[in-house]
Structures are given as structure tokens and as C-alpha cells.
Amino acid sequence: VGHKKTGNAGATKAHVVTGYTVTNYGLKVTREKQQEIRTRVYQAVRAHQRGVQTDKLMQSVRGSLAYLRPTNPGLTRRLERQLENAGVSLCARTGDRGP
């Protein structure tokens, strides 16, 4: 790996790799990324309530929830319940369960 492609964040900065914060205890999703995912879920609920076609948005939501699930399954379940309570289907068009 080239020297310019590596770096040490040091002791005072968060060590962030592909949106995950690396800690001694494992990986976790940054607070900013969690907020982005919450916002995306809220947008999907609002779009569904307005009767707007949400196929592309739901693709994005399913991907975001799959990204969040390994590090924060509790938040993922809460967001999925929020979608289900609003009547938004998590299933893809083919009928398969999303990630």
C-alpha cells in the first residue's frame, strides 16, 4: 500500500473507515451516519403517506438498514417497526425480504 494511502488518526480523532468508527470493542456506525439513516426512513414514511412512488427510496432504505444492522441491531429493529407501523413494506418488488 502506498504511503499516501495510509494514515493514523491519532489518539484524539475518531478512526473512521467506510463510515464505521473503529474502537477497541469493534465497529460502530458514526452518529452522523445513524442520523442520515433515520432521516431516510422518515422520508420514506412521509413519501408513503403522501402517496408518492417509493421504490427507489425503499431500495436505499433497505441498503441503509443492512449497513446498520451488524453494528446496531436494536436501532435497525426500531426503524423497521417505524416503517411497518406506517404501512411501508420492507419487501422488495419480487416479494423477497430485504437485507
C-alpha positions, 0 to 999 in steps of 0.5 A: 500500500502506498504511503499516501494511502495510509494514515493514523488518526491519532489518539484524539480523532475518531478512526473512521473507515467506510463510515464505521468508527473503529474502537477497541470493542469493534465497529460502530456506525458514526452518529452522523451516519445513524442520523442520515439513516433515520432521516431516510426512513422518515422520508420514506414514511412521509413519501408513503403517506403522501402517496408518492412512488417509493421504490427507489427510496425503499431500495436505499432504505433497505441498503441503509438498514443492512449497513446498520444492522451488524453494528446496531441491531436494536436501532435497525429493529426500531426503524423497521417497526417505524416503517411497518407501523406506517404501512411501508413494506420492507419487501422488495418488488419480487416479494423477497425480504430485504437485507 
